[in-house]
Amino acid sequence: MNKNEFIGIIPARYASTRFPGKPLAVLCGKTVIERVYEQVAKVLDNVYVATDDERISDAVKSFGGNVVMTRADHKSGTDRIEEAYQKIGKPFPVVINIQGDEPFIHPEQIEAVMHCFDDERTQIATLGKRFESMEAVKNANSPKIVVDNQGFAMYFSRSVIPFVRGVDENEWLSHYPFLKHLGLYAYRAEVLKAVTALPQSSLEKAESLEQLRWLQNGYRIRVAETDFETVGIDTPADLKRAEELLSKTEK
């Protein structure tokens, strides 16, 4: 694994229904986008923020980061990543898509998806973490992953999968390692270009999970396991919790 074969792109939009201007929210003295950028830069030399907003672009430039402007009408972060990669104009075998609202992403998590590409069969890579409670497993906002014996995704679902037959539901976790999907993705560059050209699939529409479009079209998604939980910031309340967590961590 040569880190120079990877480029990290962080999509960042200003518009957000629940938290407008989220990337520029200040988290213990630094903006959220700067904290994400710093974490990624611990692993990768080639890091860019992809945004459609001049305020975010100016903020990234102010802390010395790389930024590329993209269109405002993208339907997904994946589409924004592809446009950004084409605009950057430098060839990298693998493009890593890091969520712009996860300032606690661990360098080890980025390295884990990078190692997935040691296997030539890997076309896309993502992360999974073992669930710790059945209550969490039942949360439809936490997609579940079922993987095959070689670590490739068979399916993603908002439903509880698999169903453990003949066992009391409270004991399911001790009978099957339910895997939570974490939204860090990496793509071979030619695969990124191909999947962004695909129309929405029936499974994607049913579950509202973009990765099902790729699976349904036959792409192989390698799942790396991590022990680290990601802490996303979707609301001002999340930002407050993140401040408390970061304060404890830095102490």
N, C-alpha and C positions, 0 to 999 in steps of 0.2 A: 504493500500500500504506500504509494507516493502521494503526499498531500498536495503536490503541485498539479496532480491530475484532477483535483476537485475545486469547484468554485461554490461558495456559499452565497445565496441570494435571499434577502429578507424582505418579503412583501409588506408594505406599510401604507394603509389608507388613512386619510384623515376622517372621512365620513364613517360613522358607526352609529347604529340605531341606539344602542345601549350606553355608549361612551364616546361621543364625538371628540376627536383630537387625542385619542388614547395614546398614540406613539409619542406625543409631546408632553404627556403627563409626567410630573416630576416625582421620582421615586428616590427618596433619601439623597437629594442633591443632584441627581442626574436624570435625564429623560429616560423613559422606558426603552425607547429605540436605541439609545446609547448603551444601556446596560445589556440589551440583547446582543448588540454589535460586539461589545467587549468580550462576551462569553464565546462567541463564534470565532473571534480573532485569536483566542487562545489556542485554537486548533488549526485554523486555516489562514494562509497568507492572502488569499484572494476572497474578499468579502465585499458585497455590495448591498445597498438598500434599494429596493424598487418601489417607487412611489408615484402617485399622480398629483401630489400636492407640493407647491413651492415652499410652504412653511416647513414641511418635513425635510425637503431637500436642503433648505438653508440650515436646519438644525444639524443634519448629518455632516454637512461641510464644516460647520463650526467646531465639531469635535475631531475633524480630520478624517472622516470616513468617506468611503466611495459611495456615490449615489447615481442612479440612472432614472430618468423620468419616463413614465409609461402612460398609456392611455387611461382614461377614467372609466371606460365602459366595460372593463373585464368582468366576466361572470364568476371567475374563481381566481384564487391565488396562483394556481398552476398556470393559467393563461398569462397572468402578469409576469410570472417567472420566465416563461418562454419568450415573451417580448423583450424583457430585460436582457436575457442571455443573448438574443440576436443583436440587440443594440450594443452590448459590450464588445461584441465582435472578436473575442479571443476564444480559440478552441480549447475546451476542457472536456475530457471524456465523461465526467459525471457532474451533474448539477444538484446541489443540496438546497432544499427549500426549508428555511427555518422560520417558524411563526414569529411575527413581529411583536407579539404580546406575551412572550414567555421569557422574562428576564432571568429566570433561574435555570435555564437550560444548562445541563452539565456538559463540559467538554467530552466526558466519557460517552455520552449519548450520541454525540456527533461522530465520534470515532467508531462507535458500534455500527452505525449505518454505513460508514466508509468501509469497514471490514467485510460487509456483505458482498462487496464487489470483488473480493478475492476469488469468488466463485463466478466464473464466466457466464453461468446460466442466469445470474441475477440481472433483471432488467430495471426493476424498481425496488427500493428498500424502504422500510419503515420500522417503527418501534412498537413493542408491546411490553406491558408490565402486568405481573400477576395481581389479580384483585385480592383484597384483604378482607372483604365482607360480602355477604350475599346481598345486603342492601345496596352496595355499590354496583354489584353485578346487574341488579334490576333497573338501574338508572339508564333510561333510554338515551340520555345525552352522552353516555360513555359507551361507544361502540365496542363490541366484542370481536375477537379474531379467533378463527379456528385455523390451525396450521397443520401441514402434513408432516411426515416423519423427517423430512429434510429441511424443515423450517420455512417452507413457502406457504403463503396464505391460501387457504381454500375458500374462505368466505369471511365477510365482515357483516355484522348485524347489530341493530339497536335492540333486538330481542335477546333474551337469555339463550345462548346456544353454547354447547349442546344441552339437550334435555337429559338429565340423569334419571333413568327409569328405576323404579323400585327402591329409591332412597329418599328419606325425608329431606325436603328442600333445605333445611337448616344444616344438613351435613354434606351438601353438594361440593363445597369447596375442598373437603378432604378426599373427595373421590375424583375430582377433575381440576386441572390447573387453568381456571378461567383467565383469559388474557384480555386486558384492556388495551385498546388502541390509543397510542399517543401520536399526535399529528406532525411528526417530523418525517419528511420524505426526501429521497434522493433518486435521481433518474439518470440512466445513460442518456447522453445529449440527444441522440437520434430517437430514443424512445419518448423523451419529453416532447419533441416536435410532433411525433406521431400521435400521442395520446391527446394533445391539445386540439388536434384536428378531428377527433372523433365526435360524433353526435352523442347526446345523452342517451344512456341505455335504459331499458325497462327496469332493471334492478336498482340502478342509481336513482331513478325517479321514485321508486317504491320506498326505498330506505332513506333517501336524501343523503347518500354517501358517494362522493365522487369516485372513490377508489374502486367501487363496484363496476364502473364503466370500464376500467382497465382490466379487471378480472374477467368480465363478461366477454371482452374482446381477445382473451387469451394471453394477456401479459402476465409474466411471473413476478410476484412481489415477495421478496425475501423479508422475513420479520426477525429483527434482532431483539433480544430480551434485555430489559434494563431493570435495575433495582431502584432507580431514582424516579420519584414522582415529579411531573411537571406542574408548575403553578401558573396557569394562564390568567390574564387580567381582562375580564369582559365588562366589568362595571366599576364605578368609583369605590364601591364597598370592597371589591377585590384588591384595588390599589391600596386601600388602608391596611388590609390583611398582609399584603406583600411588604408594606413598609415595616410592619411589626416583625415579620419574619426576617427581613433583611437586617433590621437593627440587631436582632438576636444573633444572626450569623456573623455580622461584622464585629460584634463584641467578643 
